[in-house]
Amino acid sequence: MKIKQLMMKTPLKRFFDTTPVVAVLPLYGVISPGGNKLRGEHLNLAGLAEQIETAFSTKHLAAVALAINSPGGSPVQSALIFDRIRQLAEEKDIPVYGFAEDVMASGGYWLGLAADEIYINKSSVIGSIGVVSAGFGFPGLMEKLGVDRRIYTAGENKVKLDAFSPEKSEDVEWLLKIQGDIHENFRELVKSRRGEKLKKRKDKELFSGDVWIGEKAVELGLADGIGDVRSFCRERFGEKVRFTRVEGKQGFLAKKLGLGASAHAGGDAVQAMLEALQSRAHWARFGL
């Protein structure tokens, strides 16, 4: 048997194979701080750093594809993940392509901006370039229950927007200023990454926090076209292109016990329930 034929019938085949490879990096879920691997579908740099490094270290790498399905969340974590992807893309001179699934909105769109080109489904929800803060106020409930709220601070601005105290106009003004600064950062990132692709629309429309579906998002320049990972990459890199999906490592205990996204070390069921409700609220904003 010829040496070449022998190699093709052994594991050495993969070693000598030079077929282009696309590393698919799934970015699914709400973007939130924390690094607990038991948490499941929550995106943050602590949980994604290893996956991102692995994706860009793939042998015969032709491109990294970001498979995004996220309604957003923490602007800081969105920025950290974006920065890490761009750093490695530029260091290794590897193109990055973003592919939206159901939703690529708010912080999810921030992640999409890490791609050199963005492709979406005809029914994908895109945009929500804005900033939102939500909470609850219970001062009336406290009074009804006969409970006094006692807070002692060193520093007059130490406590703001306390849920159990009456809302103060100066606290709301302070929050709106912070939101405005974050919104400005978001706008500037969109402009720098999308550049001339953005159609000549007024900033008031593009950055109003509104969302668009499929073709309309392409028309506005927020996306480059309609497409999916497999079809796009086969057309760009050839029919024989191979895909490797870079999944995160689930903790040993979580894997053995079959724990899902709401699992927490220490069995903190209340915290798990609150996070599940918060996650549900993020998705519900887009009718999902």
C-alpha positions as CSV (number, residue, x, y, z in Angstrom):
1,M,0.0,0.0,0.0
2,K,1.3,3.4,-0.9
3,I,2.3,5.7,1.9
4,K,-0.2,8.4,0.8
5,Q,-3.0,5.8,0.8
6,L,-2.0,4.6,4.3
7,M,-2.0,8.1,5.7
8,M,-5.5,8.7,4.3
9,K,-6.8,5.7,6.2
10,T,-5.3,6.7,9.5
11,P,-5.6,9.6,12.0
12,L,-2.7,11.1,10.2
13,K,-5.2,12.1,7.5
14,R,-6.4,15.0,9.7
15,F,-2.8,16.0,10.5
16,F,-2.0,16.4,6.8
17,D,-5.4,17.8,5.9
18,T,-5.2,21.5,4.8
19,T,-8.9,22.0,4.2
20,P,-9.9,25.4,5.5
21,V,-11.7,25.4,8.9
22,V,-14.2,27.8,10.3
23,A,-14.4,27.9,14.1
24,V,-18.1,28.6,15.2
25,L,-18.3,30.4,18.5
26,P,-21.9,30.3,20.0
27,L,-22.8,33.4,21.9
28,Y,-26.2,32.4,23.3
29,G,-28.0,34.0,26.2
30,V,-28.2,37.1,28.4
31,I,-25.0,39.1,28.9
32,S,-24.3,39.4,32.6
33,P,-21.3,39.6,35.0
34,G,-20.0,36.6,37.0
35,G,-17.9,33.6,36.1
36,N,-19.7,30.7,37.6
37,K,-19.7,27.9,35.0
38,L,-22.7,26.3,36.5
39,R,-24.8,29.3,35.5
40,G,-25.4,28.0,32.0
41,E,-26.6,30.5,29.3
42,H,-25.1,33.7,30.6
43,L,-22.4,35.4,28.6
44,N,-19.4,37.2,30.2
45,L,-15.7,37.4,29.5
46,A,-14.8,35.1,32.5
47,G,-16.9,32.3,31.0
48,L,-16.0,32.9,27.4
49,A,-12.3,33.8,27.4
50,E,-11.1,30.2,27.0
51,Q,-13.6,29.5,24.2
52,I,-12.5,32.7,22.3
53,E,-8.8,31.7,22.6
54,T,-9.6,28.2,21.4
55,A,-11.5,29.5,18.4
56,F,-8.6,31.6,17.3
57,S,-6.1,28.8,17.9
58,T,-7.8,26.3,15.6
59,K,-5.6,24.7,13.1
60,H,-6.0,25.7,9.4
61,L,-8.3,28.5,10.6
62,A,-9.9,30.4,7.7
63,A,-12.4,32.4,9.8
64,V,-14.3,32.7,13.1
65,A,-18.1,32.7,12.9
66,L,-20.0,34.2,15.8
67,A,-23.4,32.5,16.1
68,I,-25.3,35.1,18.1
69,N,-28.7,34.7,19.9
70,S,-28.7,37.3,22.7
71,P,-31.2,40.0,23.8
72,G,-28.3,41.9,25.5
73,G,-27.5,42.7,29.1
74,S,-24.4,44.2,30.7
75,P,-22.7,46.9,28.6
76,V,-19.4,46.3,30.3
77,Q,-19.4,42.5,29.6
78,S,-20.5,43.2,26.0
79,A,-17.5,45.6,25.6
80,L,-15.0,43.1,27.2
81,I,-16.1,40.3,25.0
82,F,-16.0,42.5,21.9
83,D,-12.5,43.7,22.8
84,R,-11.2,40.2,23.3
85,I,-12.5,39.0,19.9
86,R,-11.2,42.1,18.1
87,Q,-7.8,41.8,19.8
88,L,-7.3,38.2,18.6
89,A,-8.8,38.8,15.2
90,E,-6.2,41.6,14.6
91,E,-3.3,39.8,16.2
92,K,-3.9,36.6,14.1
93,D,-5.2,38.4,11.0
94,I,-8.4,36.3,10.9
95,P,-11.7,37.5,9.5
96,V,-14.7,37.3,11.8
97,Y,-18.3,36.9,10.6
98,G,-21.4,37.4,12.7
99,F,-24.6,35.4,12.2
100,A,-27.8,36.4,14.0
101,E,-30.4,33.8,15.0
102,D,-33.6,34.9,16.8
103,V,-32.2,38.0,18.4
104,M,-29.1,40.2,18.1
105,A,-30.2,43.2,20.0
106,S,-28.8,45.7,22.5
107,G,-25.6,44.1,24.0
108,G,-26.2,41.2,21.5
109,Y,-25.7,43.7,18.7
110,W,-22.6,45.0,20.5
111,L,-21.2,41.5,20.2
112,G,-22.2,41.4,16.6
113,L,-20.1,44.5,15.9
114,A,-17.0,42.4,16.7
115,A,-17.6,40.8,13.2
116,D,-16.2,42.2,10.0
117,E,-19.5,41.3,8.3
118,I,-23.0,40.6,9.8
119,Y,-25.5,38.2,8.3
120,I,-29.0,37.6,9.6
121,N,-32.1,35.5,9.1
122,K,-35.2,37.1,7.4
123,S,-37.0,37.0,10.8
124,S,-34.0,37.9,13.1
125,V,-34.7,40.9,15.4
126,I,-31.8,43.4,15.1
127,G,-30.9,46.6,16.8
128,S,-32.1,48.0,20.2
129,I,-29.1,50.4,20.2
130,G,-29.9,52.0,23.5
131,V,-29.6,51.6,27.3
132,V,-32.2,50.5,29.7
133,S,-32.4,50.1,33.5
134,A,-35.3,48.5,35.3
135,G,-36.3,47.9,38.8
136,F,-39.1,48.0,41.4
137,G,-40.1,50.4,44.1
138,F,-41.7,49.3,47.3
139,P,-42.1,52.3,49.6
140,G,-45.9,52.0,49.8
141,L,-45.6,48.3,50.7
142,M,-43.1,49.1,53.5
143,E,-45.5,51.6,54.9
144,K,-48.4,49.2,54.7
145,L,-46.5,46.5,56.5
146,G,-45.4,49.0,59.1
147,V,-41.7,48.4,58.3
148,D,-39.1,51.3,58.6
149,R,-36.2,51.4,56.2
150,R,-33.1,52.4,58.0
151,I,-29.9,53.2,56.1
152,Y,-26.8,54.8,57.5
153,T,-24.1,56.0,55.2
154,A,-20.8,57.9,55.3
155,G,-21.2,60.0,52.1
156,E,-24.4,61.6,51.0
157,N,-24.4,59.9,47.6
158,K,-23.7,56.4,48.8
159,V,-27.2,55.2,48.4
160,K,-29.3,56.0,45.3
161,L,-32.5,54.7,43.9
162,D,-33.2,52.5,46.9
163,A,-36.2,50.3,46.1
164,F,-37.7,50.7,49.6
165,S,-37.5,54.5,49.7
166,P,-39.4,57.2,47.7
167,E,-37.8,58.0,44.4
168,K,-35.8,61.2,44.2
169,S,-35.6,63.3,41.1
170,E,-31.9,63.9,41.6
171,D,-31.3,60.1,41.6
172,V,-33.2,59.7,38.4
173,E,-31.2,62.5,36.8
174,W,-28.0,60.8,37.9
175,L,-29.0,57.5,36.4
176,L,-30.0,59.2,33.1
177,K,-26.6,60.8,32.9
178,I,-24.9,57.4,33.2
179,Q,-27.3,55.9,30.6
180,G,-26.5,58.8,28.3
181,D,-22.8,58.2,28.5
182,I,-23.1,54.5,27.9
183,H,-25.5,55.2,25.0
184,E,-22.9,57.6,23.4
185,N,-20.2,54.8,23.7
186,F,-22.6,52.4,21.9
187,R,-23.4,54.9,19.1
188,E,-19.8,55.6,18.5
189,L,-18.9,51.9,18.3
190,V,-21.7,51.3,15.8
191,K,-20.5,54.2,13.6
192,S,-16.9,53.1,13.8
193,R,-17.6,49.5,13.0
194,R,-20.3,49.9,10.4
195,G,-18.9,53.1,8.9
196,E,-20.1,53.8,5.3
197,K,-22.4,50.8,5.5
198,L,-24.8,52.7,7.5
199,K,-27.4,54.3,5.2
200,K,-27.9,58.0,5.5
201,R,-30.5,57.9,8.3
202,K,-30.8,60.3,11.1
203,D,-29.1,59.2,14.3
204,K,-32.5,59.7,16.1
205,E,-33.9,56.8,14.1
206,L,-30.9,54.4,14.2
207,F,-30.1,55.0,17.9
208,S,-33.6,55.3,19.3
209,G,-33.5,51.8,20.8
210,D,-35.9,50.5,18.2
211,V,-35.5,47.1,16.5
212,W,-35.9,45.9,12.9
213,I,-36.5,42.6,11.2
214,G,-34.3,41.0,8.5
215,E,-34.3,42.9,5.3
216,K,-35.0,46.2,7.0
217,A,-31.9,45.9,9.2
218,V,-29.9,45.2,6.0
219,E,-31.4,48.2,4.3
220,L,-30.4,50.4,7.2
221,G,-26.8,49.1,7.1
222,L,-26.9,47.4,10.5
223,A,-26.3,44.0,8.7
224,D,-24.7,43.0,5.4
225,G,-27.2,40.5,4.2
226,I,-29.4,37.5,4.7
227,G,-27.5,34.3,5.3
228,D,-26.6,31.4,7.6
229,V,-23.2,30.1,8.7
230,R,-23.0,27.0,6.6
231,S,-24.2,28.4,3.3
232,F,-22.1,31.6,3.6
233,C,-18.9,29.8,4.5
234,R,-19.3,27.1,1.8
235,E,-19.7,29.9,-0.7
236,R,-16.8,31.9,0.7
237,F,-14.3,29.1,1.4
238,G,-15.4,26.3,-0.8
239,E,-17.6,23.2,-0.5
240,K,-15.1,21.3,1.5
241,V,-14.8,23.8,4.3
242,R,-14.9,22.2,7.7
243,F,-16.7,23.5,10.8
244,T,-15.6,23.1,14.4
245,R,-18.0,24.3,17.1
246,V,-16.2,25.7,20.1
247,E,-18.4,24.8,23.1
248,G,-17.8,25.9,26.7
249,K,-16.8,23.3,29.2
250,Q,-19.5,22.3,31.7
251,G,-18.4,21.7,35.2
252,F,-17.9,18.1,36.3
253,L,-20.7,18.3,38.9
254,A,-23.1,20.0,36.6
255,K,-22.5,17.4,33.9
256,K,-22.9,14.5,36.2
257,L,-26.1,15.8,37.8
258,G,-27.6,17.1,34.6
259,L,-27.8,20.6,35.9
260,G,-29.1,23.3,33.5
261,A,-28.9,27.0,33.2
262,S,-30.5,27.7,36.6
263,A,-28.0,25.5,38.6
264,H,-25.9,27.2,41.2
265,A,-23.2,26.1,43.5
266,G,-24.5,25.9,47.0
267,G,-28.0,25.2,45.8
268,D,-29.1,28.9,46.0
269,A,-32.6,28.3,44.6
270,V,-33.9,31.8,45.3
271,Q,-31.0,33.4,43.4
272,A,-31.5,31.0,40.6
273,M,-35.2,31.9,40.4
274,L,-34.4,35.6,40.3
275,E,-31.8,35.2,37.6
276,A,-34.3,33.1,35.6
277,L,-36.9,35.9,35.9
278,Q,-34.4,38.5,34.8
279,S,-33.3,36.4,31.9
280,R,-36.9,35.8,30.9
281,A,-37.6,39.6,31.1
282,H,-34.7,40.3,28.6
283,W,-36.1,37.8,26.1
284,A,-39.7,39.0,26.6
285,R,-38.8,42.5,25.4
286,F,-38.6,41.0,21.9
287,G,-41.7,38.8,22.1
288,L,-39.8,35.6,22.8
